[in-house]
Amino acid sequence: MGDLFIVVGGNSLAYRLSYELTKHYGVRTTAIVPAEETSHTIRIAERLGPDRTVADTYVSKEALRQAGIQEAAAIAFVDGDDRANIHAAMLAASMRPDIRVVIRMFNQRLGVHIRQLVDNCTVLSASATAAPAFVNAALQRPHSVSAGGRALRVAIGSAIDMDRTPRLIADGIDRDSQEDIEVLPEAAAGSRTAEWMLLQERSPRHAALQFLDVADTGTPRGSYQVSPTSRLMWRASDTLRFFTSAKLRTILIASVVTLMVSLIGIWVLARPFVWALYETLLDVAGSAVPDVYGQPSAVGGDLQRLFQVAITLCGIVLMPVVTAVFVESTATRRSVRTRQPSTGLRGHVVVVGLGNAGTRVTALFRELGVPVVGIERDAEARGIAAARVLDVPVVAGDRPIDDALRRAQIGRARAVVAVTGDDVVNLEAALEARAINPEVRVVVRLFDDDFAKHIYTKFDNTASRSVSYLAAPAFAAAMMGREVLGTLSVYRKVLLIAEVAVEEGSELAGRELRSVDQPALTRVLAIRRTGSDDYDWSGADRGRVLVPGDRLILAATRTGFGKLPKKRAAD
């Protein structure tokens, strides 16, 4: 095996992964892309070159041979179709049983079983990797990564807590010009005293890695308190909307209001109430006995007669309406349709797009106990069925996005998360949501960095994330036979947290701990010495010589992670 790596797919993740491998790992990369040309396949061809890009309608043996499978170290299947990825992976494994295989799969339960069919296989989900970043951005909660028995988070400026052993990991932070952010700056590799002095400034241009308390990861604050009376009224309204169409609701409400007014009128004119109710029920059923012509009414006079006539007419209307409601609810099988958003929703999150990423994000909100509403144009989308299982209300159907947002009660929502696969649709949803509710928190999935920069420049209370950008480092690491514990974001910059073992024959063995720190590339956060069960996070013993059996917790940029020393080949 050489340093050749193969990427199979023609989507945004395939492009990001190709970029990751060539830019940050510096390895030879080929790609197999669909025959139909798209913006992503054009980008891949421009990145790798036409001679290293194989276009094929499906992944065939010939395409794999042209891509160089016989000499490749690893191959990644990152198409959005689980079934296609499985078939292609099994084909590649049959041609090269010893090749390292990485498969993108949404169905993680199936992925566990796939490992029994394909040797040397790693199964990852891009949406599962990226979803926590979207959820935490929407709830403005710290995103954390578990490492060495601790939880790590990124704190910026005044949020830096000096009691939680912070480590400087970014400098020059400018929200409007994110390209200038310096990740793992020179000061981070300097003396601990100098770093401590810088962090005490708690400057907005500094970001630090620090420990996260368990209390900070609990149920999100900001839930809205609703009175029992209001909740009962909203439940009644939702039930009525569930069983009736708009026209039937209008007729039904008008009839009931008339009926109630007439009942009260008869009660006032002909007490007691029980007698008034008795006459009203008979009139509704059409069974009341009219007064004899020419004789005065015992009570109420002509006004009571008017009320009784109104009740009788309402009864004529109500019986067919009740029958229509029953027939409509049965014929359309409303019981299997997705639930509609409640008129009483408060403090919920609106998720626009129920594809792979949207489904994961929605499920995470449900796990946290946060009310959530989905919006999806495609009635056959994967997330529609998942929403039924999760009992999540959905606004489905091809309608203008502003209408869908209003139906989702965006005016009273705490956040909107736009995660469709189209940057323009996501941007439109964000702008429409902000136009309806200027205070709503906006989180947008954007592949294009220029879009993201413009969003940050023009709007406050906004965050941008990219699924492919967040997931690509994990896929690249898996292709290299390494494992990333997690990723942390400084706006759209990504910091990888990894655990590295010092093995026999590794280039790390025999080096001083301080030599592993490389400005803008890597930073050692903790070490677990050979024979110990606990990690040392103090950073005091920087002159220690690493020996086989030591384990390191590292923070690294994507380039730094790619340049970590590899195990030496055996003599």
CORGISUL-V393351 format. One line per field, one symbol per residue. ss: DSSP state (H for helix, E for strand, C for the rest). psi: psi as a letter, one per 30 degrees, with the letter a starting at -180 (. if undefined). burial: I if it has 9 or more other C-alpha atoms within 8 Angstrom, else O. Layout:
BEGIN
ss=???
psi=???
burial=???
END
This chain:
BEGIN
ss=CCCEEEEECCCHHHHHHHHHHHHHCCCEEEEEEECCCCHHHHHHHHHHCHHHEEEECCCCHHHHHHHCCCCEEEEEECCCCHHHHHHHHHHHHHHCCCCEEEEECCCHHHHHHHCCCCCCEEEECHHHHHHHHHHHHHHCCCCEEEECCEEEEEEEHHHCCHHHCCEEEEECCCCCCHHHCEECCHHHHCCHHHHHHHHHCCCCCCEEEEECCHHHHCCCCCCCCCCHHHHHHHHHHHHHHHHCCHHHHHHHHHHHHHHHHHHHHHHHHCCCHHHHHHHHHHHHCCCCCCCCCCCCCCCCHHHHHHHHHHHHHHHHHHHHHHHHHHHHHHHCCHHHCCCCCCCCCCCCEEEECCCHHHHHHHHHHHHHCCCEEEEECCCCCHHHHHHHHHCCEEEECCCCHHHHHHHCCHHHCCEEEECCCCHHHHHHHHHHHHHHCCCCEEEEECCCHHHHHHHHHHCCCEEEECHHHHHHHHHHHHHCCCCEEEEEEECCEEEEEEEEECCCCECCCCCEHHHHCECCCEEEEEEECCCCCCCECCCCCCCCECCCCCEEEEEECHHHHHCCCCECCCC
psi=kbgkkkkjlhaeeeeeeeeeeeeffhlkklkjllekkleeeeeeeeefkefgjkkkeljleeeeeefhffgkelkkjglfjeeeeeeeeeeeefeiffkkkkkkkejfeeeefefffjlhkkklkeeeefeeeeeeeefhlkklkkkhglkklkkkbffkjffhilkkfklhkjefifffkjkileffgaleeeeeeefffhkffkklkllkleffgakklgkkkkleeeeeeeeeeeeeeeflleeeeeeeeeeeeeeeeeeeeeeefhlleeeeeeeeeeeefggkkllkkfklkelebeeeeeeeeeeeeeeeeeeeeeeeeeeeeeefhffglkklkkfgkkglkkjjjhaeeeeeeeeeeeefgkkkklkkejfglefeeeeeefhkkkjlljlkeeeeeefghffglflkjjhlgjeeeeeeeeeeeeeejffkkkkkjkekeeeeeeeeefklhkkklkeeeefeeeeeeeffglkkelkkkjbgkkkkklkkkjlkfkfekflkefffkjkgdlkkelkjlkflfkkjgfgeifgkkklkflkkkkkkleeeefgkklkkkk.
burial=OOOIIIIIIIIIIIIIIIIIIIOIIOIIIIIIIIOOOOOIIIIIIOOIIOOIIIIIOOIOOOIIIOIIIOOIIIIIIIIOOIOOIIOIIIIIIOOIOOIIIIIIIIOIOOIIOIIOOIIIIIIIIIIIIIIIIIIIIIOOIIIIIIIOOOIIIIIIIOOIIOOOIIIIIIIIIIOOOIOOIIIIIOIIIOOOOIIOOOIOOIIIIIIIIIIIOOOOIOOIOOOOOOOOOIIOOIIOIIOIIOIIOOOIIOIIOOIIOIIOOIIOIIIOIIIOOOIIIOIIOIIIIOOOOOOOOOOOOOOIIOOIIOIIIIIIIIIIIIOOIOOOIIOIIOOOOIOOOIIOIIOOIOIIIIIIIIIIIIIIIIIIIIOOOIIIIIIIIOOOIIIIOIIIOOOIIIIIOOOOIIOIIIIIIIOIIIIIIIIIOOIOOIIIIIOIIIOOIOOIIIIIIIIOOOOIIIIIOOOOOIIIIIIIIIIIIIIIIIIOOOIIIIIIIIOOIIIIIIIOIIIOIIIIIOIIIOOIIIIIIIIIIIIIIIOOOOIOOOOOOOOOIIIIIIIIIIIIIIIIIIOOOOOOOOO
END
